[in-house]
Amino acid sequence: MSHKSLTADLCRAARRARGKQADHTRKGRDQSLMRFAICVWEAGFQVHTAGGIKEKHVEVWAADMESRGLTKRTRANNLAHLRTALEGISRRVFADRMSNSRLGVAGASRAGTKRPMMSEAFDAYLAIVAAIDPGIAMVLELMAHFGLRAEEGVRSVKSLADWHRALRNPATDGFVTIIHGTKGGKTRRSPPLDRDRAATLVERAIDLAKASGGKLVRKPDLKRAMDRFHYVVRKAGMTGENAPHSLRYAYATEHLRRMKAAGMDRPEAAAGVSTWLGHGDGRGTWVEQVYGREALAGGEV
C-alpha cells in the first residue's frame, strides 16, 4: 500500500466540498493534497482515507512544511486545501480546530511576491525575447496592454479580429472580451491601458499571426506552445519579481492609480480592477492587498 489511496480519497472529498472549479485551482489543490499524503506515509502513518486523519497527522505536515522553509502564506494555502477536503466529508469541526494559529501560520500576508514591471525593464526584456521569438514578444506586449495571464496571451490570437473591431469602432467603450485561456472558462471584458496604442498593437499581432500560419507561438498544440513561452521568457531572464506575471501587476496598478487620481472610491476602484483581471468584483479587498498596496498607498481612493 502507499499514499495513493489517501490522495485519491482526499481529492474526491475536496471536489464534493467545492464542486466545479477552474482546472488550475483544482490541479493545485490536488497536488497539495498529494504532498500531504506522501508526508503522512513517509512519517510512518498508514492512513488510507480522509476520515482517518487525526490531529497528529496535520501537525506532522505543518512541521514538515516549516522545516523545508516554506513561507507562512504557502503553508496556510496548503492547510486550506486540506480543510476543504475535510469539509467534503463533513469534518468541518475538526478542520476548524486545526487552525492557522494553532499550526503556527497565523498572520500570513496575502501580499503578492511580484512587483509591477517598470516600462524601462519591460522594454529591455522585450528586445531580448523578440530576438529569440517575435511571436512570444508579441504575446508579452498583449499581456502588458490588456492584463492577460500567460495562457490568455498565447491563445488570444483567436480573438484578435474581434478586439480590433472593438478598439477601432468609436461607438464602443473600447473594452475587449477575453474568452480563451481564462480560469474556469469565465469570460470577462477589460479595458486596454491605452486604446489607440492597443489597437495598433492588435493590428501588428494580426499581421504577425497571418505570416506565422495563424499562430503567435508556432507550436502544434497548446501544451507545447506554453512550454515554448515559459522556456523563452526564462532564457530572457524574466523570473522572480520580473516574471511575466509582473506585467499583470503593472496593468492593475496603473488602472488603480488612474482611478485614485479621478477621485474614485477605494473599494469601488479595487472591485472594478478585480473584474477586469477576471477575479470578480467580490475580490476587491484581495486586489487591494496584492496589486494595490503601492498604487493605493498614501490616503483613501
Secondary structure, 3 states (H helix, E strand, C coil): CCCHHHHHHHHHHHHHHHCCCCHHHHHHHHHHHHHHHHHHHHCCCCCCCHHHCCHHHHHHHHHHHHHCCCCHHHHHHHHHHHHHHHHHCCCHHHHHHCCCCCCCCCCCCCCCCCCCCCHHHHHHHHHHHHHHCHHHHHHHHHHHHHCCCHHHHHHHHHHHHHHHHHHHCCCCCCCEEECCCCHHHCCEEECCCCHHHHHHHHHHHHHHHHHCCCCCCCCCCHHHHHHHHHHHHHHCCCCHHHCCHHHHHHHHHHHHHHHHHCCCCHHHHHHHHHHHHCCCHHHHHHHHHHCCCCCCCCCCC
